[in-house]
Amino acid sequence: MGASSTVAERTGLRPTAGSSRADSPRRRRPLEPAILLTAVVALLCAALMPLAPVSVSTPTVSWPQDPTSPVSTALQLTALRPASLEARFGCGALTAARNSGDGVLLTTVVTGRLAETEGLQVRMADDATMTVTSNGTEVYRGAVPGGACGYLLQMDATSTRLLRDGQVLAETGGALPEVDLLATSVTTLPGATADDFGVSVQVDDQFSTSPTPVKWALTVVLVASSLACLGLLAARDRHRRGDRRQTAAGRQDEGSAAPAGRRWWRTLSVVDVAVVALMLLWLFIAPSTDDDGYYLAMARNSVINGYVGNYFQLFNQGYPPFSWYYQLFGYWDLLGSSPVFLRIPSMIAGLTTYGVSRAVVESVGLPPARTSLHRLVRHGVVVVVFAAAFLPYSMGVRPESISAVFAVLSLGAVVVARRRSSLAWYAGALVISGVGITCHPTGLVALAPWLLSIPAMWPLIRSTSVWRTLAVAAGVLGPAALCAVPGFLDGSLRDFTYSQEIYAQLWPQEDWYDEWLRYSFLLNDHIAMGSYAKRLTVLVGIVVFVWFAVLQLAAGGRRRRAFPPLVALTGWSFGLALLLLWPTPSKWTHHFGALAGLTTVFLSCVLLYGVRVVVATQRGRRSIVPATVLAGLSLVLVFALAMHGPNDWLYTWLLGMPHALEPPFVGVVSFDSPAVWLIVVTAVGVVTWLRLPRRRRSRARVVGAAFPAAVVVFLSVGLVYLVGSFSLATVHTWDTYSQQADALQDPLARNGGAEGAIYAADPRTATVLPLQDGAGATSSGFTSQGGYLPSSPPTRTADPEPTVWGSYPRLGAEANTGALTTGWYALPSSAPDLRLLVESSGRAGGDNSLVAEYGELSGGEVVALGSQDLDDGADSPFWRQRTLVPSPGADVVRLVAADGSNGPGGWLAFTAPMRAQMRPLIDVAPDGARTAVTWEMPFLFPAAHLPATVYGITEPVDWIFAYGKGALGGLDNESFYRGRAGLWYSTVRSSTLTQVITEVPGQPDLRTFSAYQVRNPYPDAAYDLDRDRTVRWGWEAP
């Protein structure tokens, strides 16, 4: 065997031509066997992580606590239905239920509403007939024998059985009920035991898992083997560099022939200081990102229940393997919950993205800046592109800012790997990409640079034998096994598959071929996802990418006419990243935020180097006029199209915002006009022509410099408009309220954020207006102190308690009609903090009507002055406060109601007129009140105590803050919708709500907010909870 083959055998390298025995490296023990071993162990452990045994929460509720004195209790199951339910009751309990009045021995939802069929009811009729119904299924109907007897009801997902004294009376398929409460009309059962009356509910809490000792041991082996594999790769790289130094030509092949210049950290300038200042300003005045409230609630609750769940809907299903970021953010939230504080991680991520992007731009082979001015311009281009790409998307709680960091870090690691010919850096890039993917599905974009570099990796991987090649290839993949730790340490394969089943059943996700939806949202002129600022770098990036590809392909493989290889890598990475968004299961435009770093590097490199490629491409060609016209036209049109997006921001109230909901304009200049941008591009071209020395005034040079400059001007205009409009909004609302002004004035949210700025009519201060002497009500078909749904009574906090009239007789008799006119009530003197109001329930509109008539009392007679229609168009048993606005000069008011509806639900109820004080909402909702803030807004209500969901049980709600306007606004949110398994569907099904009057002083345009006081039918937690856990394999279902 020759010297060259010995070298190849020992080092895994092919000796270069002309090498000799004298040039051979010293003999070393080959690393490939160790690399292969550690890689295989790491990858095997990673594959086993989702399958390893986990400890699953299996809590059990026992009720009543004292069978001799049953106390009804709230029990809102997060999954709506239990895993199983068992009820025991005897004939004595059934007899007591028959004597209770309504015959209800057991119910799991409030009775007397249409939704009672969704729960379980065990009833005893006066004729001693027992009925058992559950989830719309009649399980049993039959007579109860005299004397002692014992019933056992057993229910799970597949079967339901009713036994009496051990004999099966009824058996059917799965009829598990939904559970909001455990209630009975029986108040006393002397001498009873759990066998006489007892319920056991096994709660479905299967997403709450924790690693077992076996899984911890597997994790330790995985981490150790992955790090060892990475270390061995690094050692192999060092051996390789020691054995054969790269030649200058080899370095040129990777685009690094150009002098590297000064280290990037030595080139810090005033521009970089400006970036920090801009990010600090944006930290305070930025709008909310699309799902800030959603992800905040998920993160906050994960600290309580031990896993990251959906929270607002879908049974609070888990999110493995995309959960580690939310878990960390949940702990960050423990340190402070103000919007400013919660945005700090995103700001840090943004600054990291900018710093890494700038470093990459300085490292990809661009020619060094000749002067300080050129260097400043280069940095300025990076800043403008970064700000335009990052600010509209990522200053919030959403994970795209984190995905952007991992994507640009992956690109940076690949650049280093290609410059150093280092497999360890390639492996590190794959680890970075994998961790980014386990943060959020948009993290897939981080794979783009690594995938594109596989051809560059192959010469480094290829060895003298197949097994050595496979060993090294496995070694590059092995360290990426680390990603299984954040992905599945606290989750399992069952968690993932069951989560997808829930999605498929309740909210089917989009597929790859639905990617067009993302762009349809982006180009929609009437929604916030199509905001002009969100279009800026996406549309420009796509157009620039097309021309980048044209220039690169036109070079025909001639290096002098093409972009340097690493610059080309940034371009192809951007294009591939757009494709890697296709597999994501949703198609929202905010996912483009994950491209902020890749967009910054790509656009900056192309804008800075494009002139050289254009000039080189034009040499030897007849004319560039056609390409110039096409390129200029494409830029003009895309500039106008981007600026045609509205100045709209999802779930942001836009208080004080200039030109809200309209495309950007200043004076008579509309930025969505192609003519405006044609003038701008032409002007930039003229300025470029005039500034170039005569000897350098070629068409190619002018075009190559002018078009990138026009892109920078366009992005700068969009950026100035973005930051300027929110700055002006802050100034306009400084003395009233806006999210931005509040963040600057109260950055730690000590005043409660929006909860301290919104005022509500405090029910505790309500008093009934005095009734004029001798002024009684005249009515037909209406009942005094009744006539409403019994399970939804009015608020009882007014002093004295107001008279309530209603036309509801009983369930099924809503065809009742009637009319009522109240007496005259004296109006008080007006006061800024005083509101006159009426509460109404039922159907207010259509054939029903409620009118306030105002008059002036003169000489014992009332002179009519005007009227106010109080119909709100709602049809619900929930109560709504309506503001009374007296006619000028009025000093008395009366109410006139008519019920002309004769169909189901066609009834109307209302209270006597009242007055109440307007107070800050944070004072109206008592301290410690559990407040259901719909997913659009928790970010704005840092003082609100979101109901926890833990052990599969959701805390009952005391107040609701909903994003919506008008009567019952916001209750159409998914959180209250049974079809989405909304977290608070149990609240609207079994509790009573009163919509209170709200306003923000000085901000009449804030209409998309509603507040509800919630009155729960029963106390909370009057049951015993057994917190069991069970060990199961990762693929096993409960």
KEDREN-506919 format. One record per residue (C-alpha): x, y, z. Coordinates in steps of 0.001 Angstrom, whole numbers, padded with zeros to 6 digits, always signed. Example, Ala and Ser with C-alpha at 12.3 -4.5 7.8 and 13.67 -1.06 7.14 Angstrom:
2
+012300-004500+007800;+013670-001060+007140;
REM end
This chain:
1038
+000000+000000+000000;+001417+003406-000999;+001890+006485+001096;-001084+008242-000425;-003413+005352+000322;-002103+005224+003893;-002917+008889+004327;-006408+008337+002970;-006859+005307+005223;-005819+007152+008375;-007303+010589+007796;-010182+010050+005450;-008688+012634+003054;-007581+012284-000506;-004001+013566-000901;-003515+016299-003451;-001610+015725-006641;+002132+015868-006144;+002044+014915-002474;+004794+012645-001272;+005755+010548+001719;+007685+013501+003084;+004517+015629+002984;+002323+013009+004704;+000848+013869+008100;+001780+011953+011149;-000253+008859+011742;-003400+009406+013826;-006054+007084+015096;-009075+007479+012765;-012040+009353+014274;-014729+007944+012004;-015614+004924+014206;-016137+007170+017221;-018083+009672+015141;-020324+006913+013813;-020894+005432+017273;-021816+008730+018925;-023993+009772+015976;-025925+006512+015935;-026449+006632+019706;-027618+010259+019525;-029982+009674+016614;-031363+006504+018196;-032002+008331+021475;-033700+011139+019553;-035981+008626+017842;-036825+007101+021232;-037625+010417+022937;-041260+010614+021720;-041738+006933+022583;-040161+006931+026047;-042442+006480+029074;-043970+009602+030585;-045910+010333+033732;-049463+011355+032774;-051807+013339+035000;-054976+011336+035805;-056867+013417+038403;-060145+012249+039902;-062919+014405+041382;-065116+013000+044163;-068414+014681+045076;-070187+015512+047288;-067730+016062+050069;-070417+015246+052637;-073157+012956+051233;-075421+013825+054148;-075444+017513+053119;-074687+017765+049378;-073417+021149+048213;-073612+021882+044491;-070344+023000+042958;-068874+024450+039795;-066639+022003+037916;-065729+023334+034488;-063835+020612+032683;-061321+021985+030219;-061960+019075+027841;-065723+019593+028363;-066187+015850+028858;-064469+013637+031440;-062412+010588+030650;-065002+008608+032595;-067787+009177+035124;-069317+006967+037770;-072385+007871+039817;-073877+005911+042734;-077265+006712+044212;-079920+004907+046162;-083666+004945+046315;-083505+007234+049329;-081672+009876+047310;-084202+009574+044477;-087059+010015+046929;-085402+013128+048317;-085039+014469+044763;-088736+013885+044054;-089580+015907+047141;-087198+018744+046242;-089535+020486+043815;-087831+020051+040443;-086834+016392+040853;-083176+016929+039939;-080916+014451+041700;-077877+015127+039556;-077057+017480+036714;-073772+018514+035104;-075057+021672+033365;-077538+024321+034440;-081095+023167+033854;-083804+025285+032315;-081795+026187+029238;-081763+024642+025785;-078172+023490+026323;-079141+021287+029278;-079306+018318+026885;-075521+018510+026485;-075013+017390+030078;-076139+014554+032340;-079424+014696+034250;-080813+012175+036691;-084389+013208+037498;-087198+011806+039567;-090773+012613+038520;-093744+012872+040837;-094946+009462+039607;-091709+007813+040826;-090354+007532+037295;-086618+008051+036977;-085072+009359+033773;-081373+009393+032957;-080339+011497+029941;-076853+012332+028812;-075571+014352+025876;-078835+014133+023988;-079303+010400+024681;-082005+008973+026906;-080122+006259+028761;-083020+005011+030883;-086610+005724+031827;-088411+003537+034360;-090114+003211+037670;-088160+003152+040914;-089127+000308+043260;-090051+000945+046824;-087664+000146+049649;-083886+000133+049586;-082016-000091+046288;-078728+000992+044795;-077989+002347+041313;-074634+002492+039590;-074114+004589+036443;-070835+003891+034619;-069795+006009+031636;-066705+006242+029488;-065889+007165+025888;-067216+003905+024442;-070020+002667+026690;-072683+003690+029188;-074244+001243+031667;-076882+001654+034329;-077151-001067+036982;-079566-001527+039871;-078432-003797+042634;-075923-005346+040234;-078450-005983+037454;-077970-004148+034126;-080964-001933+033370;-079609-000123+030330;-076542-000234+028170;-075657+001934+025217;-072693+003375+023377;-070630+006257+024557;-072831+009080+025874;-070353+010928+028060;-071860+014208+029219;-070271+017611+029204;-069583+018895+032693;-069838+022482+033911;-070885+021655+037447;-072100+018941+039774;-075449+020019+041155;-078442+018576+042947;-081683+019867+044365;-081249+017603+047354;-079865+019448+050360;-079951+016778+053030;-079630+012978+053157;-079409+011891+056791;-076983+009051+057321;-076008+008833+053644;-072672+007521+052430;-070928+007716+049052;-072829+004571+048022;-076116+006339+048725;-075104+009411+046719;-071661+009879+045240;-070065+010880+041939;-066549+010125+040752;-065221+011966+037706;-061937+011004+036088;-060745+014210+034484;-059166+014200+031022;-055770+015811+031591;-053720+013635+029247;-051600+016469+027789;-050108+017128+031221;-047094+014823+031105;-043661+014876+032711;-040525+012854+032007;-039940+009649+033945;-036501+008655+035284;-036092+006463+032191;-036697+009446+029937;-034307+011609+031959;-031611+008945+031561;-032307+008790+027830;-031976+012577+027675;-028606+012512+029422;-027282+009908+026975;-028679+011874+024050;-027080+015149+025119;-023736+013520+025918;-023549+011588+022639;-024640+014601+020561;-022045+016872+022118;-019405+014170+021821;-020246+013739+018146;-019960+017488+017585;-016642+017545+019413;-015284+014681+017331;-016309+016481+014150;-014457+019574+015349;-011386+017425+016080;-011596+015918+012603;-011761+019429+011160;-008625+020396+013076;-006803+017278+011854;-007891+018000+008342;-006665+021587+008462;-003415+020433+009957;-002996+017803+007283;-003778+019945+004305;-003982+023738+004355;-006470+025384+002086;-004955+027132-000893;-005837+030658-001904;-007658+029293-004942;-009728+027081-002706;-010728+030087-000675;-011703+031968-003805;-014032+029104-004686;-016095+030039-001680;-016205+033727-002548;-013748+034826+000140;-010930+036019-002064;-011850+039588-001360;-010113+041016+001673;-012181+040563+004765;-011396+044063+005961;-011757+045006+009557;-013638+042758+011909;-017296+043757+011886;-017358+044668+015550;-014662+047223+014857;-016849+048928+012285;-019594+049965+014706;-020889+053377+013792;-023537+055935+014583;-025915+053927+012388;-025741+051025+014808;-026519+053358+017684;-029518+054552+015690;-030747+050955+015409;-030665+050549+019177;-032482+053863+019614;-035114+052883+017047;-035697+049522+018711;-036053+051175+022102;-038626+053610+020695;-040494+050789+018966;-040486+048828+022217;-042909+051444+023563;-044960+052578+020571;-045265+049429+018435;-048721+047975+017793;-049594+044560+019106;-048608+041720+016839;-051449+039554+015614;-051596+037005+018444;-049814+038658+021357;-052684+037932+023699;-053054+034348+022533;-049438+033376+023037;-049170+035309+026289;-052066+033347+027793;-050575+030065+026569;-047214+030897+028112;-048701+032169+031369;-050854+029108+031925;-047993+026729+031056;-046245+027736+034285;-049338+026681+036217;-050337+023440+034515;-046887+022244+033438;-047370+022098+029677;-048027+024516+026828;-051641+024199+025764;-053820+026073+023296;-055620+027604+026292;-058482+029420+024565;-059913+026507+022593;-059438+022965+021267;-059589+021357+024729;-056367+023163+025661;-054515+020582+023535;-050746+020454+023790;-048219+021741+021278;-045309+019285+021180;-042758+019601+019742;-043289+023381+019395;-043402+024478+023006;-040039+025335+024599;-040191+029025+023734;-043610+029486+025378;-042469+027668+028493;-039475+029983+028835;-041640+032998+028095;-044045+031928+030826;-041254+032278+033362;-040310+035652+031884;-043924+036740+032453;-043511+035975+036159;-040996+038843+036341;-043375+041412+034896;-046511+041477+032792;-046557+044963+031287;-046522+045107+027465;-043182+046928+027529;-041564+044284+029703;-043053+041419+027722;-041598+042845+024507;-038026+042862+025769;-037264+039311+024508;-038447+040325+021045;-036327+043449+021160;-033292+041381+022141;-034113+038937+019357;-034378+041838+016931;-031046+043329+017924;-029468+039884+017681;-030966+039428+014230;-029579+042777+013159;-026127+042116+014620;-025823+038680+013028;-027199+039963+009721;-024653+042751+009678;-021856+040303+010467;-022954+037991+007673;-023137+040867+005186;-019554+041748+006110;-018459+038112+005654;-019886+036988+002326;-017255+038468+000052;-018476+041986-000647;-015626+044332-001603;-014414+046405+001349;-015745+049932+001734;-013182+052392+000404;-014104+055314+002631;-015857+055973+005902;-018813+057372+003950;-019086+054200+001898;-018941+052158+005077;-021666+054303+006621;-023845+053893+003536;-023368+050131+003624;-024412+049994+007257;-027320+052294+006522;-028645+049952+003839;-028554+047039+006278;-030370+049127+008892;-033138+050233+006533;-033775+046733+005230;-033698+045222+008712;-036067+047786+010191;-038520+047438+007313;-038439+043647+007640;-038581+043391+011438;-040674+046240+012833;-044035+045451+011178;-043995+041834+012332;-042006+041023+015379;-042119+043437+018333;-044459+041338+020406;-044984+037934+021950;-045339+035862+018790;-042417+033475+018105;-041503+034757+014622;-038836+037016+016104;-037188+033932+017617;-037516+031989+014362;-035843+034915+012574;-032884+034730+014963;-032364+031015+014390;-032701+031439+010628;-030010+034096+010409;-027807+032237+012906;-028101+029164+010702;-027091+031235+007687;-024165+032662+009620;-023011+029210+010708;-023202+027948+007129;-021168+030934+005924;-018499+030162+008522;-018611+026480+007569;-018073+027233+003902;-015273+029694+004562;-013503+027247+006876;-014536+024023+005122;-015747+022834+008514;-018174+019968+009016;-018511+020892+012686;-019942+024262+011680;-022295+022576+009219;-023462+020312+012028;-023858+023326+014287;-025961+025038+011632;-028241+022000+011533;-028578+022051+015324;-029508+025735+015188;-032080+025032+012486;-033567+022168+014464;-033969+024209+017623;-035620+026914+015530;-038078+024373+014135;-039033+023207+017638;-039784+026834+018498;-042474+027192+015816;-043252+025588+012440;-042009+028757+010718;-038571+027753+012020;-038403+025540+008926;-037003+028569+007090;-033771+028131+009067;-033082+024950+007098;-032763+026815+003801;-029020+027731+003969;-028068+024259+005185;-030027+022444+002483;-028499+024631-000213;-025008+023859+001097;-025262+020084+000788;-023272+020147-002483;-020543+022139-000719;-020599+019673+002172;-020244+016582+000039;-016504+016890-000778;-015843+017208+002943;-018012+014201+003759;-016816+011920+000956;-014065+009607+002131;-012024+006654+000917;-014714+004074+001645;-018471+003887+001811;-018546+003197+005531;-016289+006160+006303;-018472+008380+004139;-021585+007149+005910;-019888+007619+009282;-019030+011246+008538;-022495+011906+007088;-024063+010476+010246;-021709+012646+012260;-023050+015776+010576;-026612+014720+011386;-025929+013332+014863;-025616+016598+016827;-029041+017643+015521;-030479+014944+017783;-030240+017584+020497;-033420+019102+019049;-035413+016190+020445;-034771+017504+023949;-036693+020794+023646;-039154+019041+021336;-040126+015986+023380;-038605+016126+026844;-041959+017144+028282;-044123+015603+025550;-044769+012346+023776;-045782+010922+020431;-049321+010482+021772;-049471+014179+022639;-048530+015080+019075;-050850+012641+017306;-053838+013375+019552;-053271+017103+019085;-053433+016600+015320;-056616+014558+015726;-058215+017450+017601;-057150+019871+014904;-058539+017608+012192;-061860+017306+014010;-062433+020892+015131;-060209+023146+013048;-058750+021494+009927;-055436+023040+008978;-054325+024194+005551;-052105+022045+003359;-049051+022980+001303;-051127+023682-001777;-053075+026336+000142;-050026+028613+000311;-051757+031010-002069;-054006+031945+000880;-051068+033634+002607;-050541+035916-000363;-054264+036538-000749;-054287+037777+002852;-051191+039879+002204;-052780+041521-000834;-056209+041989+000743;-056869+045721+000949;-059479+045440+003702;-057792+043464+006476;-054894+044156+008797;-052945+041149+007509;-052597+043106+004280;-051150+046195+005964;-048837+048279+003797;-045935+047808+006215;-046242+044034+006104;-046051+044147+002320;-042863+046219+002123;-040024+043723+002264;-042066+040687+001210;-043160+042078-002156;-039902+043916-002784;-037948+040831-001743;-039831+038658-004226;-039246+041090-007095;-035579+041535-006222;-035219+037759-005956;-036609+037359-009484;-034047+039816-010869;-031310+038238-008774;-032156+034873-010334;-032197+036432-013827;-028746+037965-013330;-027345+034813-011775;-028636+032608-014567;-027582+035124-017219;-024005+034805-015975;-023982+031305-017427;-021510+029999-014866;-018971+032764-015524;-017806+033850-012099;-016945+037399-013061;-020515+038038-014159;-022217+036327-011208;-022684+037143-007593;-019994+035722-005297;-020946+032220-004113;-021806+033286-000572;-023843+036253-001812;-025648+033847-004110;-026240+031604-001094;-028116+034426+000646;-030344+034881-002388;-031180+031234-002916;-031718+030883+000852;-034350+033633+000732;-036123+031958-002168;-036038+028516-000567;-037244+029977+002737;-040379+031242+000989;-040968+027684-000222;-040346+026261+003250;-043304+028264+004535;-045554+026103+002371;-045695+023131+004800;-046785+025309+007736;-050325+024336+008813;-051697+027896+008781;-051254+030642+006209;-051217+033893+008170;-049090+036761+006927;-047407+037271+010287;-045325+034180+009510;-043287+036349+007128;-041688+037772+010267;-039570+034610+010460;-037783+035818+007312;-036614+039101+008827;-032961+038056+009131;-032707+036231+005803;-034458+039142+004078;-032048+041620+005643;-028968+039732+004484;-030283+038940+001012;-031600+042388+000115;-028585+044149+001617;-026107+041978-000310;-027944+042291-003613;-028497+046029-003247;-024831+046582-002385;-023303+044232-004966;-025885+044427-007729;-024205+047229-009651;-021099+045098-010226;-023132+042191-011567;-025214+044416-013830;-022103+046041-015285;-020397+042669-015766;-023506+041156-017350;-023902+044061-019805;-020399+043734-021226;-020481+042331-024718;-024238+042713-025064;-025985+045063-027441;-028480+046799-025192;-029854+046627-021676;-032796+048901-022435;-035460+046145-022489;-034252+044717-019184;-034032+048224-017741;-037609+049015-018688;-038899+045724-017299;-036951+046056-014055;-038003+049668-013568;-041622+048877-014311;-041593+045921-011888;-040219+048135-009106;-042701+050953-009749;-045655+048575-009709;-044537+046650-006644;-043888+049910-004757;-047413+051098-005516;-048942+047701-004742;-047202+047526-001381;-048346+051017-000442;-051924+050188-001405;-052242+048188+001804;-054265+049825+004590;-052801+051489+007651;-054415+048831+009781;-053089+046640+012587;-054833+043575+013872;-056552+043906+017273;-055115+047388+017760;-057580+050187+018498;-055614+052705+016337;-056439+055515+018757;-055037+058816+017512;-053683+057136+014368;-053478+059476+011358;-055064+058053+008215;-056204+054907+010013;-057519+052113+007775;-056405+053968+004628;-053423+053446+002321;-050551+055792+003241;-050629+059330+001901;-049283+062747+002808;-051290+065744+001654;-052157+065195-001997;-049455+062564-002481;-050846+059026-002421;-048082+056492-001992;-050075+053806-003796;-049892+055755-007061;-047591+054242-009718;-047053+057762-011085;-045506+058868-007799;-043039+055998-007788;-042261+056432-011465;-041218+059975-010649;-039188+058774-007655;-037368+056067-009620;-036684+058493-012469;-035402+061128-010061;-033108+058624-008377;-031790+057631-011807;-031099+061265-012731;-029325+061919-009438;-027254+058771-009925;-026297+059859-013460;-025267+063317-012266;-023206+062033-009349;-021210+059541-011386;-017974+060752-012982;-018285+061167-016746;-015920+058288-017451;-018133+055921-015416;-021517+056999-016807;-022486+053801-018543;-026138+052776-018704;-025397+049577-016866;-023683+051391-014017;-026486+053916-013693;-029158+051229-013741;-027198+048992-011369;-026854+051832-008871;-030175+053638-009345;-032534+050717-008920;-031017+049546-005603;-031054+053167-004435;-034734+053419-005379;-035460+050305-003300;-033696+051883-000320;-035682+055112-000807;-038939+053150-000983;-038192+051143+002161;-037130+054338+003930;-040426+056036+003034;-042409+053086+004334;-040322+052956+007475;-040683+056684+008179;-044431+056464+007639;-044672+053466+009958;-042698+054908+012841;-043990+058420+012241;-047656+057453+012279;-047350+055618+015578;-045326+058489+017008;-048057+060927+016021;-050700+058615+017481;-048779+058675+020744;-048685+062476+020751;-052381+062761+019848;-053432+060520+022744;-050973+061714+025365;-053720+063308+027486;-056275+060523+026990;-055331+056913+026293;-053662+054748+023717;-051540+051664+024064;-048506+053667+022967;-049018+056659+025265;-049781+054380+028197;-046570+052394+027576;-044478+055560+027744;-046263+057015+030762;-046600+053774+032718;-044066+051275+031314;-044544+048820+034181;-048360+049007+033924;-048778+049860+037579;-052138+051439+036680;-053390+048304+034982;-052942+049218+031328;-056214+049399+029426;-058083+048191+032502;-057171+051416+034254;-058132+053593+031278;-061525+052041+030439;-064415+053157+032613;-067475+051029+033353;-070820+051542+035036;-070191+049998+038425;-073146+047702+039338;-072309+048160+043005;-073133+051871+042808;-076422+051432+040940;-079522+053006+042452;-083075+053062+041100;-084404+056430+039977;-087214+057723+042217;-090703+056998+040941;-093089+059945+040791;-095981+059731+043221;-098959+057870+041827;-097116+056820+038688;-097578+053055+038473;-097033+050710+035551;-099832+049601+033245;-099301+046299+031509;-100713+043221+029875;-098725+040060+029280;-095823+041277+031436;-095071+040087+034973;-093623+042277+037708;-090544+040908+039454;-090408+038021+036986;-090937+037228+033348;-087307+036379+032609;-085446+033096+032245;-085151+031725+035809;-081637+030439+035182;-080525+033918+034086;-081698+036439+036702;-080800+040155+036613;-078103+041789+038697;-079079+042140+042351;-076573+044798+043400;-078753+047919+042983;-080072+049565+046136;-083008+049353+046386;-083450+046361+044148;-085089+047534+040910;-088438+046400+039651;-088089+043892+036820;-090792+043280+034233;-090817+040464+031712;-093007+038586+029286;-091438+035148+029688;-094040+032787+031230;-092255+029430+031158;-090182+027232+028871;-092141+026392+025723;-094757+029147+026205;-092856+031999+024584;-095799+032736+022261;-097062+035060+025000;-097388+038707+023875;-098089+041912+025714;-097335+045574+026349;-096209+047650+029319;-095799+051317+030186;-094009+052216+033402;-094640+055208+035559;-092535+058358+035288;-089153+058354+037037;-087360+061516+038079;-084101+062240+036270;-081140+063374+038401;-078862+066263+037567;-076195+065295+035074;-072672+064591+036266;-069546+063539+034335;-069183+060281+036246;-072902+059402+036257;-074703+057218+033728;-078417+056550+033447;-079176+053027+032324;-081648+050221+031886;-080861+046513+031879;-082719+044333+029377;-082817+040648+028538;-084455+038505+025886;-085263+039741+022385;-084907+043506+021977;-085755+044136+018358;-087888+042765+015568;-091466+042423+016787;-090389+043417+020295;-089527+046970+021281;-088284+048938+024256;-088472+052732+024171;-087525+055406+026711;-089838+058431+026634;-088598+061724+028075;-090685+064613+029316;-090817+067702+031460;-092977+067739+034548;-095057+070927+034537;-098027+071602+036755;-098568+067966+037552;-098582+067047+033887;-095779+065648+031750;-094937+067392+028500;-093383+064944+026015;-089947+066054+024761;-088629+063057+022870;-087942+059346+022918;-085042+056926+022590;-085136+053506+020978;-083449+051012+023323;-083636+048031+020992;-080177+046511+020530;-081016+043728+018092;-079851+041013+020476;-081807+037875+021331;-080339+036295+024437;-081209+035615+028077;-078081+037573+029023;-078614+041065+030390;-077379+044194+028618;-077057+047663+030060;-078420+050394+027783;-077474+054043+028266;-080316+056518+028662;-079708+059837+026888;-082437+062285+028032;-083799+064866+025645;-082710+068463+026440;-084806+069893+029237;-086237+066537+030313;-086625+065822+034015;-088638+062569+033893;-088444+059308+031956;-090627+056264+031483;-090225+052987+029616;-092632+051609+027027;-092265+047962+026049;-094040+045708+023591;-093754+041958+023052;-095103+041137+019622;-093118+037949+019071;-095006+034689+019262;-092232+032247+018442;-089675+030438+020599;-087532+032839+022592;-089772+035773+021722;-089870+037401+025132;-088520+040625+026634;-087503+041598+030157;-086097+044855+031553;-085489+046757+034761;-086614+050097+036051;-084277+052982+035114;-081175+053285+037289;-078129+055450+037669;-074584+054235+038312;-071146+055743+038657;-068537+055330+035927;-065344+054068+037477;-062099+052584+036122;-062660+048978+035172;-059779+047921+037381;-061818+049238+040347;-065121+047815+039147;-063761+044265+038859;-062821+043283+042444;-059257+042373+043357;-058626+038743+042588;-061528+038504+040160;-060887+035862+037533;-061237+037626+034208;-061696+035872+030890;-059922+038167+028437;-060533+037018+024875;-057400+036087+022983;-057067+039384+021131;-056399+041417+024295;-054624+039847+027315;-051504+041745+026266;-053336+045017+026979;-054732+043943+030367;-051695+043022+032454;-053597+043342+035737;-056312+040889+034723;-056151+037508+036440;-056740+034981+033670;-058571+031864+034874;-056126+029012+035266;-056676+025617+033740;-054890+022950+035744;-055560+019269+036375;-057971+019487+033443;-060234+021901+035359;-060813+025562+034449;-061370+028171+037118;-064850+029748+036990;-064978+033231+035517;-066055+036408+037362;-065661+038910+034521;-065291+038785+030748;-063363+041340+028698;-064164+040664+025050;-062966+042125+021762;-066176+043118+020021;-068711+045895+019742;-072443+046282+020123;-074844+044151+022073;-073152+040954+023259;-070049+042011+021352;-067191+039532+021529;-069244+036540+022658;-068922+035116+019160;-065246+034561+019931;-063926+030995+019590;-063346+030930+023342;-067137+030763+023868;-067922+028446+020967;-068727+024804+021533;-067713+023866+017979;-064143+024904+018812;-064199+023446+022328;-063838+026976+023667;-062361+027296+027131;-065247+029458+028354;-068127+027796+026584;-069096+026410+029992;-069384+029970+031260;-071893+031132+028662;-073791+027830+028954;-074259+027747+032711;-073636+031259+034086;-075486+034552+033892;-073867+037517+032134;-074539+041228+032276;-072941+043456+029657;-071951+046691+031376;-071564+050121+029816;-067930+050991+029062;-066103+053983+027632;-062685+055604+027485;-062819+059314+028359;-061718+061323+025343;-061733+058295+023021;-065222+057815+021564;-063767+055717+018719;-062915+052812+021027;-065923+050626+020308;-064497+047117+019930;-064519+046344+023627;-067186+044770+025812;-067154+043942+029520;-069426+041420+031217;-070096+040730+034840;-070496+036983+035378;-072615+035395+038081;-071929+031710+038555;-074741+029471+039804;-072665+027602+042387;-069522+028029+044466;-066192+026727+043242;-064272+023628+044331;-066817+022068+046714;-065339+018697+045815;-062306+016535+046592;-059514+016260+044020;-057179+013280+043884;-054060+014228+041871;-053018+010826+040566;-050394+010187+037878;-049908+007134+035669;-046826+006031+033729;-047464+005220+030077;-045370+004667+026995;-045163+007660+024720;-047436+006118+022088;-050101+004829+024475;-053536+006426+024729;-055108+006794+028165;
REM end
